[in-house]
Amino acid sequence: MIRIFISLITCAFLFAISCSNNENKKTQNNNTSESVLDYMQMDSPNSFIPLGIKILAPENSLNAKYFIINKDIAEIDFDYMDNSYIYRASKNSNSLLSFYGDYTNSGKNFIEDDINVEYNISSSGEKFTLWRVNDIYYILSSKAVDDTDLTNLSSIYIKFINNK
């Protein structure tokens, strides 16, 4: 009788643990699927045309690589004037901002060609500018030490976009 009782308690205990593990796996799978990014490397910025986005690496930049992320973000990674940059554009601001997690506005916002530009810093120390022209949001980010490098290149991009 005692053996049956101990066996039942053991089975109940193992059942409870297995249910707990399945719930943890479901939570882990949900978290993983939310953070998975679908990067597709492209040959040129012309690949962004179907997204309705036109972005380019600056003249004299090096190591430019082009990506479409999750079918709605255009990205160019490049080196320019001794700094590495990531330039992204999308019609969905939340998609763009999801790369930066917790971020704070640095208070160094500025206006260029009547466009409001936010200057932000992510929790990992990455600096990025954010602006909107028509229905497209743009982000230029870098870990450059000198803030003026990021703001100057952002200004160049905004002038280029406005003079299309």
C-alpha positions in Angstrom: 0.0 0.0 0.0 2.8 2.4 0.9 4.6 1.5 -2.4 1.4 2.4 -4.4 1.1 5.7 -2.5 4.8 6.6 -3.1 4.4 5.7 -6.7 1.4 7.9 -7.1 3.2 10.8 -5.4 6.2 10.3 -7.7 4.1 10.2 -10.8 2.2 13.4 -9.7 5.5 15.1 -9.1 7.0 14.1 -12.4 3.8 15.2 -14.2 3.9 18.6 -12.5 7.5 19.1 -13.5 6.9 18.1 -17.1 4.0 20.6 -17.4 6.2 23.3 -16.0 9.0 22.5 -18.5 6.5 22.6 -21.4 5.3 26.1 -20.3 8.9 27.3 -20.0 9.6 26.0 -23.6 6.5 27.8 -24.9 7.6 31.1 -23.3 11.2 30.7 -24.6 9.9 29.9 -28.2 7.6 33.0 -28.1 10.5 35.2 -27.0 12.8 33.8 -29.7 10.3 34.2 -32.5 9.7 37.8 -31.5 13.3 38.7 -31.7 14.2 36.8 -34.9 15.2 39.0 -37.7 15.1 38.0 -41.4 18.2 39.5 -43.0 18.4 39.2 -46.8 21.7 40.6 -48.3 21.2 42.5 -51.5 23.5 43.5 -54.3 22.7 47.2 -54.5 20.5 49.9 -53.1 18.2 49.3 -56.2 16.9 46.3 -54.3 15.1 48.8 -52.0 12.9 50.2 -54.8 10.0 47.6 -54.2 9.9 48.9 -50.6 9.4 52.5 -51.9 12.7 53.5 -50.3 15.7 55.1 -51.8 18.8 55.2 -49.6 22.5 55.2 -50.6 25.9 54.9 -48.9 27.7 58.3 -49.1 30.3 58.9 -51.8 33.8 57.7 -50.7 32.3 55.3 -48.2 33.9 51.8 -47.8 32.6 48.3 -47.3 29.0 49.0 -48.1 26.6 46.1 -47.5 22.9 46.2 -48.4 20.1 44.3 -46.6 16.4 44.0 -46.4 15.2 43.1 -43.0 11.8 41.5 -42.3 10.6 42.6 -45.7 10.1 46.3 -44.6 13.4 47.7 -43.6 16.2 48.8 -45.9 19.6 48.8 -44.3 23.1 49.8 -45.5 26.2 49.1 -43.3 29.2 51.1 -44.3 32.4 52.8 -43.1 32.8 56.5 -43.6 35.5 58.9 -42.4 36.9 56.5 -39.8 33.5 55.5 -38.4 31.1 52.6 -39.0 27.5 53.5 -39.7 24.2 51.7 -40.1 21.6 53.6 -42.2 18.1 52.2 -42.1 14.8 53.3 -43.6 11.2 52.0 -43.3 7.6 53.1 -43.4 7.2 51.6 -39.9 8.9 53.6 -37.1 8.4 50.8 -34.6 10.3 48.4 -36.7 13.2 50.8 -36.9 13.2 51.6 -33.2 13.1 48.0 -32.1 16.8 47.7 -32.9 17.7 50.1 -30.1 15.7 48.7 -27.1 15.7 51.2 -24.3 17.0 54.5 -25.6 16.9 58.1 -24.3 16.8 61.4 -26.1 20.1 63.1 -25.7 18.6 66.6 -25.9 20.8 67.4 -28.9 17.9 67.4 -31.3 18.2 69.7 -34.3 16.3 70.9 -37.4 17.7 70.5 -40.9 15.8 71.8 -44.0 12.7 72.1 -41.8 13.0 68.4 -40.8 13.0 67.7 -37.0 15.9 65.3 -36.2 16.0 63.4 -32.8 19.4 62.6 -31.4 19.1 59.5 -29.2 21.4 57.1 -27.3 20.6 53.4 -26.8 21.2 51.5 -23.6 24.3 49.9 -25.3 25.8 53.4 -26.0 24.9 53.5 -29.7 24.0 56.9 -30.9 21.4 57.4 -33.6 19.5 60.1 -35.3 15.9 59.7 -36.3 13.9 61.7 -38.8 10.9 61.4 -41.1 10.3 62.7 -44.6 6.9 62.1 -46.1 5.9 58.6 -45.0 9.4 57.2 -44.5 11.4 57.1 -41.3 15.2 57.2 -41.4 17.7 56.2 -38.7 21.5 56.7 -39.0 23.4 55.1 -36.1 27.0 54.8 -35.1 29.2 54.3 -32.1 31.3 57.3 -33.2 33.0 59.2 -30.4 32.5 62.6 -32.0 28.8 63.6 -32.1 29.4 66.0 -35.0 30.3 63.1 -37.3 26.8 61.6 -36.8 25.0 64.9 -37.0 26.9 66.1 -40.1 26.2 62.9 -42.0 22.6 63.0 -41.0 22.4 66.6 -42.3 23.9 65.5 -45.6 21.4 62.7 -46.0 18.4 65.0 -45.2 19.6 67.6 -47.7 19.9 64.8 -50.3 16.4 63.4 -49.5 14.8 66.9 -49.8 16.5 67.7 -53.1 15.4 64.5 -54.9 
